[in-house]
């Protein structure tokens, strides 16, 4: 048993456990942390506030899904009517947060939670004020650094985001979300990363992949994360073929259902097509049984035929005309984390559209 674990076990039987545990962590790691006392009435009120926040956002998600179903049947609320209903529901949460902060002006986690709430509902400019206040009150909270890094990656200075993710990781090196967010931002903003770290583009790719790898080591059965990593290889030129296949095969090994497995087969077919292994690409397409992938299968199969015809010097067959349903946009994305990028993913040194956006801390 290591010294830190032994000391923490001793703290558990202390009469003032939060203070004792905080002191142990500082003595053993040099990091000062603030651990809330669950018996504190303010903390109990704060927990109820978080439950109210979660309940409101869950309720709004249900409203949106239900209204989409009603609209598809010719009913439902208009977008304006639904927005009014949503804003009224969120106003209740906003009022409760502000009331709590008015009486608990030094509660760092409440400022952070409210800032995260504002960000979730689209008030990013307003959210940063509260997240910065949280950081000012408690600079040892890695969630504050992570969430502010997310903001700067979207709306602020990307190079500041790099530094803030690094601070979050230094404070909590065991949180996979921080590595994933950092890796995604490095990959999406390659020009900024080259300037900030003084490295080449290939070294930027290496850095992003190393961050992703650490995230996956900490969360090895996270399928959306595994597919996010695998999709990174679409934006790397020249293609790192062996690594790309290894990434997709790993994703396949942790896929949770047939939809996810079929989504990986789509990518394996595309990858084999890109390297000219057309028979294996067709084999991968033939494994797919889910009807939801029919259009993508057809597109990839048609691409294979066109490339083979071109190689033989023959004119490619014209693709059949297709029409989108009125008011609908075509999408290449798949559910359950198996997002499929467009056939010609851009390679402009910026966002390639294949990654999940960096997310907030799971536990502010």
C-alpha positions in Angstrom: 0.0 0.0 0.0 1.5 3.4 -1.0 2.0 6.3 1.4 -0.8 8.4 -0.1 -3.4 5.6 0.1 -2.3 4.8 3.7 -2.7 8.4 4.7 -6.0 8.8 3.0 -7.4 5.7 4.9 -6.3 7.4 8.1 -8.1 10.5 7.1 -11.3 8.6 6.5 -11.6 7.9 10.3 -10.9 11.5 11.2 -13.6 13.5 13.0 -13.2 16.3 10.3 -12.8 14.1 7.2 -12.9 16.8 4.5 -10.2 18.9 6.1 -8.1 15.9 7.0 -8.3 14.5 3.5 -7.4 17.9 1.9 -4.4 18.2 4.2 -3.2 14.7 3.3 -3.4 15.4 -0.4 -1.4 18.6 0.0 1.3 17.0 2.1 1.7 14.0 -0.3 1.4 15.8 -3.6 2.0 19.5 -3.0 -1.4 20.3 -4.5 -3.8 22.3 -2.3 -7.4 21.1 -2.9 -10.7 22.1 -1.3 -13.0 19.2 -0.5 -16.6 20.1 0.4 -18.2 18.9 3.6 -21.4 17.0 2.7 -22.9 17.9 6.0 -22.6 21.7 5.3 -26.1 23.1 4.7 -24.7 25.2 1.9 -23.3 22.1 0.2 -26.6 20.4 0.6 -28.4 23.3 -1.0 -25.9 23.4 -3.8 -26.4 19.7 -4.5 -30.2 20.3 -4.7 -29.4 23.2 -7.2 -27.4 20.8 -9.4 -30.3 18.3 -9.3 -32.6 21.1 -10.5 -30.2 22.0 -13.3 -29.9 18.4 -14.4 -33.7 17.9 -14.2 -34.4 21.0 -16.3 -32.0 20.1 -19.0 -33.3 16.5 -19.1 -36.9 17.8 -19.4 -36.0 20.2 -22.2 -34.2 17.3 -24.1 -37.5 15.3 -23.8 -39.5 18.2 -25.0 -37.4 18.6 -28.1 -37.5 14.9 -29.0 -41.3 14.7 -28.4 -41.9 17.9 -30.4 -39.8 16.6 -33.3 -42.0 13.5 -33.4 -45.2 15.6 -33.3 -43.9 17.9 -36.1 -43.2 14.8 -38.2 -46.9 13.9 -37.9 -48.0 17.4 -38.8 -48.5 18.8 -35.3 -46.3 20.1 -32.5 -45.2 23.5 -31.5 -43.5 26.0 -33.8 -39.8 26.6 -33.2 -40.6 30.0 -31.6 -43.3 28.5 -29.3 -40.9 25.7 -28.2 -38.1 28.2 -27.6 -40.3 30.3 -25.3 -41.3 27.2 -23.3 -37.6 26.2 -23.0 -36.5 29.7 -21.9 -39.1 29.8 -19.3 -38.0 26.5 -17.9 -34.4 27.6 -17.8 -35.3 30.9 -16.2 -36.3 28.9 -13.1 -32.8 27.4 -13.0 -31.1 30.8 -13.6 -33.1 32.4 -10.8 -32.1 29.7 -8.4 -28.4 29.9 -9.3 -28.4 33.7 -8.9 -30.2 33.5 -5.5 -27.6 31.0 -4.3 -24.7 33.0 -5.4 -26.1 36.1 -3.8 -25.9 34.5 -0.4 -22.8 32.3 -1.1 -20.5 34.8 -2.8 -17.3 32.7 -2.4 -18.7 29.3 -3.5 -16.4 28.5 -6.4 -18.1 25.4 -7.5 -21.4 27.2 -7.8 -19.9 29.9 -10.0 -18.5 27.1 -12.2 -21.7 25.2 -12.3 -23.7 28.3 -13.3 -21.1 29.1 -15.9 -21.4 25.6 -17.3 -25.2 25.9 -17.3 -25.0 29.2 -19.2 -22.7 27.6 -21.7 -25.0 24.6 -22.2 -28.0 26.9 -23.0 -26.0 28.9 -25.5 -25.0 32.0 -23.4 -21.3 31.5 -23.9 -20.3 35.2 -23.6 -22.1 35.4 -20.2 -20.7 32.1 -19.0 -17.1 33.0 -19.1 -17.5 35.7 -16.4 -18.7 33.1 -13.9 -16.1 30.5 -14.9 -13.4 33.0 -14.5 -14.8 33.9 -11.0 -14.7 30.2 -10.1 -11.1 30.0 -11.1 -10.2 33.1 -9.2 -11.8 31.7 -6.0 -10.3 28.2 -6.5 -7.4 27.9 -8.9 -6.8 24.3 -7.8 -10.1 23.1 -9.4 -9.1 21.4 -12.7 -12.7 21.5 -14.0 -12.5 25.3 -14.1 -9.3 25.2 -16.2 -10.9 22.6 -18.5 -14.1 24.5 -19.0 -12.4 27.8 -19.6 -10.1 26.0 -22.1 -13.2 24.8 -23.9 -14.4 28.4 -24.1 -11.1 29.7 -25.4 -11.0 26.9 -28.0 -14.4 28.0 -29.3 -14.5 31.8 -28.9 -11.2 33.0 -27.4 -7.5 32.5 -27.9 -6.8 28.9 -28.9 -3.2 29.1 -27.5 -4.7 30.0 -24.1 -6.8 26.9 -24.4 -3.7 24.8 -24.9 -2.2 26.2 -21.7 -5.4 25.8 -19.7 -5.9 22.1 -20.7 -2.3 21.5 -19.6 -3.1 23.1 -16.2 -6.2 20.9 -15.8 -4.2 17.8 -16.5 -1.5 18.8 -14.1 -4.1 19.2 -11.4 -5.9 15.9 -12.2 -3.9 13.6 -14.4 -6.4 10.8 -14.1 -9.4 12.5 -15.9 -9.6 11.2 -19.5 -11.9 14.0 -20.7 -9.1 16.6 -20.2 -6.7 14.6 -22.5 -9.4 14.1 -25.1 -10.4 17.8 -25.1 -6.7 18.8 -25.3 -6.0 16.3 -28.1 -9.0 17.4 -30.1 -8.1 21.1 -29.8 -4.5 20.4 -30.9 -5.7 18.4 -33.9 -8.3 20.8 -35.0 -6.1 23.9 -34.7 -2.9 22.6 -36.1 -1.5 25.9 -37.3 -1.9 27.4 -33.9 -0.3 24.3 -32.3 2.7 24.5 -34.7 3.3 28.1 -33.6 2.6 27.6 -29.9 4.7 24.5 -29.4 7.3 25.3 -32.1 6.8 21.9 -33.8 6.1 20.6 -37.3 2.7 19.5 -38.5 3.6 15.8 -38.2 4.7 16.5 -34.6 1.4 18.2 -34.0 -0.3 15.0 -35.2 2.0 13.0 -32.8 1.1 15.2 -29.9 -2.7 15.0 -30.5 -2.5 11.2 -30.9 -0.4 10.9 -27.7 -3.1 12.9 -25.8 -5.8 10.7 -27.2 -3.9 7.6 -26.3 -3.6 8.6 -22.7 -7.4 9.4 -22.6 -8.1 5.9 -24.0 -5.8 4.3 -21.5 -7.8 5.9 -18.7 -11.1 5.0 -20.3 -10.4 1.9 -22.5 -14.0 0.9 -23.3 -15.2 4.4 -24.4 -16.5 3.6 -27.9 -17.2 7.2 -29.0 -13.7 8.2 -27.9 -12.1 5.2 -29.8 -14.0 6.2 -33.0 -12.9 9.9 -32.5 -9.3 8.8 -32.3 -9.7 6.5 -35.4 -11.3 9.3 -37.4 -8.3 11.5 -36.7 -6.3 9.5 -39.3 -8.6 10.9 -42.1 -7.0 14.3 -41.5 -3.4 13.1 -41.4 -1.4 13.2 -44.7 0.3 11.0 -45.7 -2.1 8.4 -44.3 -0.7 6.4 -41.4 -2.2 3.2 -42.8 -1.2 0.7 -40.2 -2.1 3.0 -37.3 -5.5 3.8 -38.8 -6.4 0.1 -39.2 -5.2 -0.6 -35.6 -7.4 2.3 -34.3 -10.5 1.0 -36.2 -9.9 -2.6 -35.2 -9.7 -1.5 -31.6 -13.0 0.4 -31.9 -14.5 -2.8 -33.3 -13.3 -4.7 -30.3 -15.2 -2.5 -27.9 -18.3 -1.8 -30.0 -21.4 -2.4 -27.9 -24.0 -3.4 -30.5 -24.5 -4.3 -34.2 -25.1 -0.6 -35.2 -21.7 0.4 -33.8 -20.0 -2.7 -35.4 -21.6 -1.9 -38.8 -20.5 1.7 -38.4 -16.9 0.5 -38.0 -17.3 -1.8 -41.1 -18.2 1.3 -43.0 -14.9 2.9 -42.0 -12.9 -0.2 -42.7 -14.4 -0.3 -46.2 -13.6 3.3 -46.8 -10.0 2.8 -45.5 -9.4 -0.2 -47.7 -10.8 1.7 -50.7 -8.4 4.5 -50.1 -5.4 2.2 -50.3 -6.7 0.4 -53.3 -7.7 -2.8 -51.5 -11.0 -3.0 -53.3 -11.9 -6.7 -52.7 -11.5 -6.2 -48.9 -13.5 -3.0 -49.1 -16.4 -4.9 -50.8 -16.0 -7.6 -48.1 -16.4 -5.1 -45.4 -19.5 -3.6 -47.1 -21.0 -7.1 -47.5 -20.8 -7.7 -43.7 -23.1 -4.7 -43.0 -26.7 -5.6 -42.5 -28.4 -2.6 -40.9 -30.6 -0.7 -43.4 -29.6 2.7 -41.9 -26.2 2.3 -43.6 -27.6 1.5 -47.1 -27.0 4.9 -48.6 -23.4 5.0 -47.3 -22.7 1.5 -48.6 -24.0 2.5 -52.0 -21.8 5.6 -52.1 -18.7 3.7 -51.1 -19.4 0.9 -53.5 -20.0 3.4 -56.3 -16.6 5.1 -55.5 -14.9 1.7 -55.7 -16.4 1.1 -59.2 -15.4 4.6 -60.4 -11.8 4.2 -59.1 -11.5 0.7 -60.7 -12.9 2.1 -64.0 -10.5 5.0 -63.9 -7.6 2.6 -63.3 -8.7 0.6 -66.4 -9.1 3.8 -68.5 -12.8 3.4 -68.7 -15.4 6.2 -68.3 -17.2 6.0 -64.9 -20.9 5.3 -64.8 -23.0 8.3 -64.0 -24.5 8.3 -60.5 -28.3 8.2 -60.3 -30.0 11.5 -59.5 -31.1 11.8 -55.9 -33.3 14.4 -54.3 -33.4 15.4 -50.6 -36.7 15.5 -48.8 -38.1 19.0 -48.5 -36.6 20.9 -45.7 -34.1 18.1 -44.9 -30.3 18.2 -45.2 -28.2 15.2 -46.1 -26.0 13.9 -43.3 -23.1 11.4 -43.3 -23.1 11.1 -39.6 -24.0 7.9 -37.8 -25.5 7.4 -34.4 -23.9 5.8 -31.3 -20.5 7.5 -31.8 -19.9 5.9 -35.2 -19.7 9.2 -37.1 -18.7 8.9 -40.7 -17.1 11.9 -42.3 -17.7 13.2 -45.8 -15.9 11.2 -48.6 -13.5 14.1 -49.1 -12.5 15.3 -45.7 -10.7 18.6 -45.8 -7.1 18.9 -44.8 -6.7 22.7 -44.3 -5.0 22.6 -41.0 -8.2 23.5 -39.1 -11.4 21.7 -38.2 -12.1 18.7 -40.4 -15.6 18.2 -39.0 -15.0 14.6 -37.8 -14.5 15.2 -34.1 -16.7 15.6 -31.2 -16.4 19.1 -29.7 -14.5 19.4 -26.5 -16.8 18.8 -23.5 -17.2 20.1 -20.0 -15.9 18.5 -17.0 -18.0 15.5 -15.8 -18.0 16.7 -12.2 -17.5 20.5 -11.7 
